[in-house]
Amino acid sequence: MQTHAHSDVKHVMSALVLGFLLVAGDRPLLAQEPAPGEPTFDQSRSVYNRRIKPAEKPDDVDWEARVGALLVEQPGDVVVTAVGDMIFNRQISTLPEPHHRQLLRLMQEADIAHGNLEFSLNDHPELQRPFYNFRAPIDFVWELAATGINLVSMANNHALDFGPEGLRDCLKALDRANIGHAGAGVTLAAARAPETQRVQSQKTRFALLSYMRYWTARYRCDDPLQPCLATIDPAEILVAGPDGTVATVEGPLAADIAAMEDDIVLAKRHHGVVIVSLHNHDRSHHRAYGVQDTTPPNDEIMYRRAIDAGADMVIGSGPHVLRGIEIYKGKPIFYSLGDFIYQYRTPDKIPVDLVHQRDGEIARPTNVSVWDRRDARETFEGVMLRLTINAEKLTRAELIPVTIDDEGPLYGVPRLASERRGREIVELMQRLSAPYGTRIVGKGWYAQVALKD
């Protein structure tokens, strides 16, 4: 196995970081600390402590040996891992179980470990704007670093939940921990600028560009000199049918697609590998629309246009479920990696959270307490993407199945999927990718994307 000095630095940093973190048993204790004067609530009522079904027993397998075999590299290899949405406010980096520890090891030993940061790092709970409380204190950035993440996308619909000041604090915290970021900035120009990553002993420059597509234009930047997100906003037109009926057609705004293309062209001039991250909310997550595991044709346009403009790969997030993989003109498009860390319910901060947060989207079987309703299974599973790049060419793309606890003390925490669930996730990815003609090849406990037929 080739050893990168970069990985050694990450391990030392993780050890230093963990010096101030505490854990007891299987319950992660580091969480959002209340600000002075901020009320605290009865933790015994937290959804974290309630179960309606037995916890899934871990497989009796040697995860360390399995992951270790996967980590074997060739001279010149650069390894990039990518995960989907991270809503994160409790410590997971010191969990002792192999299915937790070895999952994080995959990110910790990668050269670049990317994820979508869908929460804010700031010390201003009073600035919260929407109902959702997706926030952790600034010092929590060291826990983020301890997981191995060193590159994040920030163009998403929660980056500004705590206003411009909250975003500024978050950007400063990431800079302090040397975690690269793209898609949000103190100005619109900064939000649209590529984040550059270099890997020790390598000459290749990697770039990340990040954009959000939402079903309304509510996140469009009003003042380009203030904190902004890079967005691809929707356009809606009315079309008259021959019978006199009027249809509404919606899709991404052409001018925003063109601006993204310009950004990619410029980034490609100065970087050997350009990664584009698209956080796609093509419609509401309301479960009236079902499990949204298919990308609408009008939205596929922006992913493919990114490749046309020079991107080497496109990584999608946002739908909170898995979507298919397309090999377009020889370059991969991962339409959605699903969720990774999904601690989105915060009843310890918002007591009515358990009853009201997303309640309209959760299945409501009759005669079942609101306490005992659970999200769709599809939102609590995902894949970790492991890409191997050599001489600026993608040589291997592997999918690591991940499941997330949906109840109990480790609510929202990811783990390596059991063999049974892993096979089911791989089969799902095969089904979702088949319309694109993409083959997903099972390799036992993980899968590999066939980059060429």
Helices and strands as residue ranges (DSSP letters): H 5-17, G 18-20, E 23-24, E 27-28, G 43-45, G 47-49, H 63-70, E 77-87, H 98-108, E 112-117, E 120-121, G 125-127, E 135-136, G 138-140, H 141-146, E 151-153, H 163-176, E 180-182, E 184-185, H 188-192, E 195-198, E 205-213, E 228-229, E 231-232, E 234-240, E 246-252, H 254-270, E 273-280, G 287-289, H 297-309, E 313-317, E 325-328, E 331-334, E 339-342, H 353-356, G 359-361, G 370-372, G 377-380, E 381-390, E 393-404, E 414-416, H 419-433, G 434-436, E 440-442, E 447-449
